Each structure stands twice: as C-alpha cells, then as structure tokens.
Amino acid sequence: MNQDKKSIKGIYLTDLAAKGGKYVATWCVQIPEIDYNSCIKCKLCQEYCPEGAITVSEDGSPKIDYRFCKGCGICDHECPKKAIKMKEIEGL
C-alpha cells in the first residue's frame, strides 16, 4: 500500500491535504451542516468522507471544508447521532 493512502474497512482514501486536492463544491446541490450540540465527536464523518473534506479541530469537533465537499451525504448517513443534515444550497 502506498504511504499516501490509508485503509478504512477495505476502502483506500487518498490524503487530499498532502495531494493538494481539487475543488469540487462549485457543482454540488446540497451541503452538510453540523449540529454541534448533537455531535459526539466520534470522527466517523471524517473517516467516511470520500473527498477528505472533513477535518477535526483541536477540541475534536468536525470542520467541513466546503471547497472539497461534493455534497454526497455520506457523512449524514454515517453519523450515529444524526448531527449532520444535508441542506439545499440557497439560490439554486
């Protein structure tokens, strides 16, 4: 396995921070919003994000870089507390 990839349950994810990534958010229709009152800081959203758009701050809270988020909703689907909800982008 390459050193710039990691395996999560059999899925290989590229570290976009090391690779430079590509902006994808210009074409998405929905974006995730986090309810920090419900978030238990489990980091599953970060682990499952296929674009590497979710990082974790010093206090353990997830942060979404919307430049890389493609609006797929995997983070919403995988959140055990449903602290992430997909919202329509206004103006579309």
N, C-alpha and C positions, 0 to 999 in steps of 0.2 A: 504494500500500500504506500502511496506517495505521502510524504510528510506534510503536504499542504492540504490534506483531506483527513476527515475523521469519520468514523463509522458510528451510526446510531441505529440500532436494531436492523442492521443489514443495509442501511442506506448510506451512501457516501455523500458527504456535503463538502463543498469547496469553501475555504475560508475567504470570503469576499473582501475582508479588510486587507488581507495580505495580497490578494489578486488585483484589487482596485475596483472590482465590481462594475456593474453597468446600471445606469439609472433606468428604471422601468415604470415608475409611477405616473408617467405622463399619459398612459393609456388605460389605467385601471378605472373601474366604475364604483367600487366600494373600497373603503379603507377601515382597518380595525381601530377601535377605540377601547382603551383600557379603563375599567372602573377600579381605581387603586384601593378603594375601600373593601372590595371583594377579593382582590388579588392576594394569594397566599405565598407568592414569590417562589413558586416551585420550579421555575425556569423551563417548563415544558414548551412554552411558546417559542422560546429561543432555540431549543433543541430541534423542534419540528419545522421551523421556518425554512423553506427551501431556498430563499434568497439571502439568508443571513442578515435580514433587515432588523432583527430584534437583538438588542444587546441588554446587558444588565448593569444598572448603576451601582455605585458603591454601597448603597443601602439594600441592594438585592432586587429593586424594582425594575421591571422590564421597560425598555425605551424602544420605540419604533422609529426607524429612520425611513420616512415616507418616500425618500428618493429611490429606495431599493424595493419597497413593498409593491408587490404586483396585485394585491387585493384578492388573493386566492382563498382566504378564510380558514386555512389550516390551523392557525393559532386559535381562532374562535372555536373550531371544532375540538381541538385537543385540550383546551383549558378545563380542568376538572371543576372549577368553581364558576364557570361561565362569566368570568370577569372581563372577557373580551367579546365585543359585539361588532359585527360588521355594519357600517353606516354608509348610506349613499353619499357620494360626493356632491355637494351643493353646486348648482349651476349647470348640471348636465341634463 
